């Protein structure tokens, strides 16, 4: 029973919001003359709500079995539909609650000053509706925005790959690498695509059209199980770069969120995933580094960390081991899945020039208008959550993710393919 308490508390919270949103809905329909429409809307409201509660409870209680069968579809899509209907109700409830609080404060104030104002004084002079009805209607109008935003994010947003282009100069980069093009990918989460090969193929084709010199993938190939990759080998193996592809593991790749029968079974899963990386043409770096050399004989170093994350995430990464034998005077690129690692161990503590990370997904929700606003709720957990960050001569780039997990969509936070063009000197 204890395992189900969080779920029960969550459902109670949803129910409270539902009841308050319904109270607001009844208020705005109170002056409707036809009872038929009022009754119909109320019935539809509760049929949808109860259906979502039943689906949520079923999904949560069967999730472990579903993920063991590599079947995330019902859980992810159910969660998406739940958000699509719940967020509008939450906004409507907040508007209605705010007006109720204001009204309560006015009553309390009126009681103490002995000057209670009758409710009728709060009516709108233009529409003849009460202030409560007006505020509630505003809430329901605004509630339509997240409904259609989430609907679009599920229907189209998760597949609308965006290319982000970054140009970075480094004084220690050999001149023969001037204009060298790295495509940075992260968080493919291939098990979340539900065998939608066409959508992923479009992303792969977009990467290949960029004609990268290198592809660097910073982890989370799967949600939990290595065999999520099965059937995708030809699609993901089709990623092409002139000089090859390199990869590291992310937190989801280790299978930490699965109850295994033994540690050996868990380790076997990780080794299978490593095998898939190699079969798809990736050079997997696990706390290791490699020298990359071009036709001119010039070289830089690629360092690959296993996952290292703050706040309870696994710390398999060992930067000291990964950099053992490297030359800090050379240009160095570090692949480290979790951006919190940069602040903890890299920035100001090493000579590593460029770190590539992912992990945050931009929470798959946010608002980004270049030069105006860049915001996602994930910023309150990860201050460096998306895009380029620079401290002194060191740079961190956080990719917002190719795939998705949990919520099967992206709202204002498209899946990202990053193109980093290297320059052999810093612009003045």
C-alpha atoms as one frame of an Amber mdcrd trajectory, in Angstrom:
protein
   0.000   0.000   0.000   2.862   2.357   0.814   4.058   2.172  -2.807   0.740
   3.555  -3.989   0.578   6.503  -1.546   2.309   9.006  -3.898  -0.116   8.000
  -6.646  -3.102   8.397  -4.314  -1.918  11.830  -3.150  -1.441  12.835  -6.778
  -4.954  11.713  -7.667  -6.375  13.612  -4.668  -4.590  16.751  -5.874  -6.034
  16.263  -9.371  -9.492  15.766  -7.892  -9.292  18.969  -5.828  -8.316  20.935
  -8.932 -11.070  19.183 -10.878 -13.730  20.098  -8.320 -12.644  23.716  -8.185
 -12.474  24.011 -11.968 -15.945  22.477 -12.162 -17.206  25.059  -9.663 -15.833
  27.765 -11.960 -17.432  26.122 -15.005 -20.834  25.950 -13.309 -20.558  29.628
 -12.409 -20.017  30.802 -15.979 -22.958  28.653 -17.118 -25.269  29.872 -14.348
 -27.054  32.377 -16.587 -27.539  30.012 -19.509 -31.222  29.658 -20.334 -31.081
  26.145 -21.770 -30.509  23.489 -19.117 -29.839  20.894 -21.822 -26.470  22.412
 -22.749 -25.447  22.935 -19.151 -26.200  19.319 -18.281 -24.459  17.993 -21.402
 -21.244  19.943 -20.722 -21.209  18.875 -17.069 -21.656  15.214 -17.978 -18.911
  15.396 -20.631 -16.621  17.132 -18.114 -16.913  14.321 -15.573 -16.876  11.479
 -18.112 -13.521  12.742 -19.412 -12.173  13.352 -15.898 -13.172   9.966 -14.489
 -11.878   8.237 -17.607  -8.503   9.933 -17.134  -8.332   8.881 -13.466  -9.026
   5.273 -14.382  -6.443   5.370 -17.184  -3.871   7.031 -14.882  -4.311   4.440
 -12.156  -4.095   1.607 -14.676  -0.995   3.058 -16.337   0.821   3.631 -13.055
   0.069   0.195 -11.679   1.063  -1.606 -14.894   4.026   0.585 -15.891   6.665
  -1.791 -14.584   5.298  -4.634 -16.676   4.840  -2.356 -19.695   8.425  -1.102
 -19.651   9.698  -4.672 -19.270   7.902  -5.380 -22.550   9.455  -2.212 -24.037
   5.942  -0.818 -24.436   5.778   2.797 -23.266   2.995   3.892 -25.577  -0.021
   3.725 -23.277   1.793   5.274 -20.315   3.390   8.144 -22.258   0.317   8.966
 -24.333  -1.935   8.703 -21.290   0.308  11.138 -19.442   0.190  13.509 -22.411
  -3.611  13.444 -22.594  -3.804  13.935 -18.824  -1.661  17.072 -19.079  -3.663
  18.312 -22.036  -6.871  18.302 -19.980  -5.430  19.016 -16.531  -3.409  22.166
 -17.290  -6.443  24.121 -18.567  -8.386  23.089 -15.466  -5.513  24.217 -13.252
  -5.467  27.662 -14.891  -9.244  28.019 -14.610  -9.118  26.901 -10.971  -6.342
  29.388 -10.161  -8.340  32.276 -11.622 -11.447  31.226  -9.723  -9.521  30.687
  -6.502  -7.845  34.094  -6.812 -11.211  35.793  -7.135 -12.562  33.820  -4.166
  -9.587  34.877  -2.039 -10.055  38.529  -3.006 -13.734  38.289  -2.186 -12.964
  36.640   1.161 -10.444  39.358   2.049 -13.005  42.027   1.195 -15.552  40.354
   3.446 -13.052  40.146   6.297 -12.084  43.794   5.817 -15.726  44.826   5.625
 -16.497  42.947   8.824 -13.854  44.839  10.780 -14.688  48.271   9.363 -18.447
  47.623   9.501 -18.850  48.574   5.863 -19.728  45.369   4.081 -20.427  45.926
   0.347 -23.343  43.967  -1.176 -22.409  41.491  -3.872 -24.409  43.410  -6.471
 -21.877  46.273  -6.460 -19.325  43.931  -8.002 -21.284  43.364 -11.225 -19.967
  44.536 -14.546 -21.658  47.659 -15.809 -21.101  46.684 -19.414 -22.100  43.049
 -19.575 -24.453  42.566 -16.668 -22.477  39.551 -15.440 -20.944  39.296 -11.999
 -17.271  39.881 -11.382 -16.946  36.178 -10.464 -18.377  35.148 -13.813 -16.096
  37.583 -15.637 -12.933  36.331 -13.895 -13.922  32.703 -14.431 -14.558  33.291
 -18.125 -11.150  34.942 -18.492  -9.620  31.872 -16.822 -11.321  29.443 -19.201
 -10.375  31.514 -22.259  -6.718  31.486 -21.196  -7.014  27.777 -20.372  -7.452
  27.088 -24.088  -3.823  28.112 -24.721  -2.152  25.189 -22.900  -4.775  22.790
 -24.246  -3.996  23.551 -27.874  -0.291  24.045 -27.131   0.009  20.567 -25.604
  -2.139  19.067 -28.364   0.216  20.532 -30.966   3.273  19.449 -28.981   2.072
  15.826 -29.046   0.806  15.867 -32.594   3.637  17.771 -34.305   6.039  19.397
 -31.855   7.977  16.277 -30.890   8.995  15.697 -34.527   9.829  19.254 -35.659
  13.603  19.046 -35.410  15.358  22.378 -35.057  18.948  23.088 -36.077  20.903
  25.322 -33.717  24.103  26.753 -35.190  26.985  27.929 -33.005  30.367  29.306
 -34.038  33.175  29.129 -31.469  36.785  30.286 -31.711  39.759  28.812 -29.847
  43.350  30.056 -29.843  44.722  26.541 -29.271  42.817  24.956 -32.150  45.174
  24.128 -35.071  44.477  26.259 -38.136  43.789  23.177 -40.233  40.622  22.681
 -38.137  39.271  26.120 -38.989  35.660  25.604 -40.116  35.545  22.060 -38.701
  31.888  21.105 -38.191  30.661  19.078 -35.192  27.048  17.934 -34.970  26.075
  17.443 -31.348  23.166  15.094 -30.560  21.814  14.027 -27.192  18.949  12.170
 -25.522  17.578  10.165 -28.433  15.418   8.001 -26.097  14.644   5.735 -29.014
  12.142   3.643 -27.023   9.824   6.658 -26.894   9.315   6.852 -30.663   6.951
   3.828 -30.733   8.437   2.478 -33.998   7.757   5.737 -35.833  10.658   5.169
 -38.195   9.689   7.930 -40.622   9.896  10.655 -37.968  13.341   9.589 -36.761
  14.545   9.131 -40.329  13.702  12.777 -41.033  15.944  13.780 -38.131  18.720
  11.535 -39.406  18.367  12.954 -42.923  18.570  16.484 -41.521  21.805  15.621
 -39.695  23.314  14.099 -42.830  22.326  17.117 -44.931  24.531  19.244 -42.666
  27.575  17.216 -43.793  29.241  17.068 -40.371  32.905  16.293 -39.903  32.135
  14.627 -36.563  28.986  13.538 -34.750  29.207  13.584 -30.958  26.338  11.978
 -29.014  26.109  12.777 -25.295  24.010   9.933 -23.963  20.545   8.509 -23.245
  20.175   6.350 -26.308  17.358   4.453 -24.526  14.854   4.898 -21.708  15.873
   1.791 -19.747  16.572  -1.275 -21.834  19.241  -1.896 -24.451  16.803  -3.824
 -26.654  14.819  -0.644 -27.280  17.415  -0.123 -30.025  16.455  -3.386 -31.745
  15.005  -2.604 -35.152  16.487   0.885 -35.188  20.055  -0.131 -36.075  19.774
   0.779 -39.751  18.069   4.120 -39.064  20.441   5.374 -36.366  23.378   3.635
 -38.014  22.626   5.831 -41.029  23.975   8.916 -39.244  26.991   9.906 -41.302
  30.009  12.073 -40.517  33.212  12.493 -42.507  35.504  11.454 -39.663  33.201
   9.291 -37.581  30.856   9.253 -34.584  31.592   9.212 -30.850  29.229   8.593
 -27.942  28.916   8.317 -24.160  26.309   6.905 -21.788  23.611   8.990 -20.088
  21.783   8.308 -16.833  18.975   6.329 -18.506  21.367   4.035 -20.346  22.467
   2.214 -17.173  19.020   0.801 -16.416  19.000   2.404 -12.966  15.223   2.917
 -13.091  14.442  -0.793 -13.495  14.229  -3.494 -10.847  16.653  -6.151 -12.064
  16.806  -9.697 -10.729  20.558  -9.347 -10.277  23.457  -6.959 -10.828  24.799
  -9.281 -13.482  21.557  -8.942 -15.457  21.812  -5.160 -15.231  25.438  -5.233
 -16.356  24.554  -7.514 -19.269  21.952  -4.976 -20.373  24.598  -2.230 -20.375
  27.015  -4.373 -22.349  24.307  -5.106 -24.935  23.746  -1.375 -25.281  27.468
  -0.850 -25.760  27.285  -3.471 -28.502  24.449  -1.593 -30.201  26.553   1.611
 -30.132  29.390  -0.174 -31.870  27.066  -1.866 -34.376  25.670   1.555 -35.337
  29.160   2.894 -35.917  29.667   4.866 -32.697  33.010   4.905 -30.903  31.787
   4.617 -27.303  33.994   6.349 -24.734  33.593   5.210 -21.126  35.828   7.335
 -18.894  38.358   7.416 -21.694  39.744   9.716 -24.360  40.975   9.497 -27.899
  43.195  11.566 -30.136  41.485  12.812 -33.256  43.883  13.567 -36.103  43.089
  15.065 -39.514  44.784  14.747 -42.902  47.203  17.556 -42.045  48.489  15.614
 -39.072  47.037  18.074 -36.566  45.113  16.705 -33.594  42.763  17.492 -30.745
  41.430  15.335 -27.937  37.921  13.953 -27.422  37.173  12.976 -23.818  34.180
  10.789 -22.976  32.779  10.704 -19.426  30.309   8.218 -18.064  27.323   9.841
 -16.400  27.963  12.171 -13.466  25.058  14.185 -12.107  24.147  16.267  -9.092
  21.051  15.760  -6.966  20.818  12.001  -6.649  21.780  11.088 -10.203  24.366
   8.384 -10.773  28.054   9.252 -10.623  29.698   6.591 -12.759  31.923   9.205
 -14.337  35.564   9.590 -13.334  37.093  12.691 -14.889  40.552  11.950 -13.562
  40.509   8.532 -15.186  38.960   9.911 -18.387  41.699  12.539 -18.778  44.646
  10.412 -17.689  47.400  10.925 -20.280  45.779  13.885 -22.044  47.662  17.067
 -22.946  45.883  20.116 -21.497  47.703  22.433 -23.895  45.795  20.852 -26.779
  42.265  21.750 -27.778  39.937  19.387 -25.864  36.268  18.465 -26.226  34.555
  16.746 -23.294  31.337  14.763 -23.699  29.546  14.627 -20.327  25.814  13.912
 -20.274  24.723  16.010 -17.276  25.470  19.779 -17.416  25.778  19.970 -13.621
  29.095  18.166 -14.022  30.601  21.207 -15.771  30.146  23.468 -12.751  31.164
  20.753 -10.299  34.359  19.447 -11.876  35.232  21.133 -15.154  34.774  24.904
 -15.188  37.734  26.647 -13.575  39.184  23.311 -12.427  40.490  21.987 -15.772
  41.778  23.372 -19.067  39.018  21.660 -21.088  37.929  24.071 -23.813  34.498
  22.793 -24.838  32.067  20.585 -22.935  28.988  19.082 -24.585  26.022  17.942
 -22.475  22.306  17.186 -22.698  20.038  15.580 -20.079  17.620  18.469 -19.382
  15.499  18.231 -22.590  14.653  21.870 -21.830  11.932  20.038 -19.868  10.278
  19.698 -23.322   8.440  22.906 -22.467   9.409  26.546 -22.592   9.478  29.842
 -24.432  12.452  30.897 -26.519  12.536  34.035 -28.661  16.095  34.969 -29.641
  17.185  38.199 -28.024  13.935  38.526 -26.074  13.248  35.566 -23.790  14.728
  32.180 -22.963  12.761  30.344 -20.287  11.876  26.836 -19.223  10.752  25.534
 -15.820  13.836  23.314 -15.811  15.999  26.402 -15.155  15.013  26.188 -11.486
  16.681  22.759 -11.331  19.485  23.314 -13.837  20.740  26.908 -14.179  22.580
  25.801 -17.340  19.789  23.975 -19.125  19.949  24.799 -22.834  22.251  26.472
 -25.315  25.695  28.012 -24.904  27.299  29.053 -21.613  30.728  30.671 -21.396
  32.978  31.321 -18.419  36.354  32.820 -19.286  37.817  30.757 -22.133  35.720
  27.662 -21.365  32.423  26.832 -23.052  29.513  24.523 -22.238  26.834  23.670
 -24.756  23.652  21.950 -23.528  21.650  20.234 -26.253  17.882  20.229 -25.610
  17.526  16.649 -26.818  16.588  14.751 -29.966  13.843  12.656 -28.354  11.551
  12.802 -25.355  10.494  10.807 -22.325   7.401  10.796 -20.112   5.412  13.543
 -21.815   5.191  12.479 -25.484   5.540  15.950 -26.908   7.407  19.228 -26.987
   5.821  22.624 -26.383   7.943  25.605 -27.389  11.064  23.436 -27.017  11.666
  21.620 -30.328  13.957  18.594 -30.578  17.443  19.867 -31.286  20.291  19.135
 -33.670  23.287  21.311 -32.806  25.907  22.358 -35.336  29.101  23.710 -33.802
  31.584  25.244 -36.228  35.073  25.564 -34.828  37.345  28.507 -35.589  41.066
  28.439 -35.034  41.180  31.801 -33.281  38.996  33.827 -30.957  37.162  36.717
 -32.641  38.279  40.102 -31.358
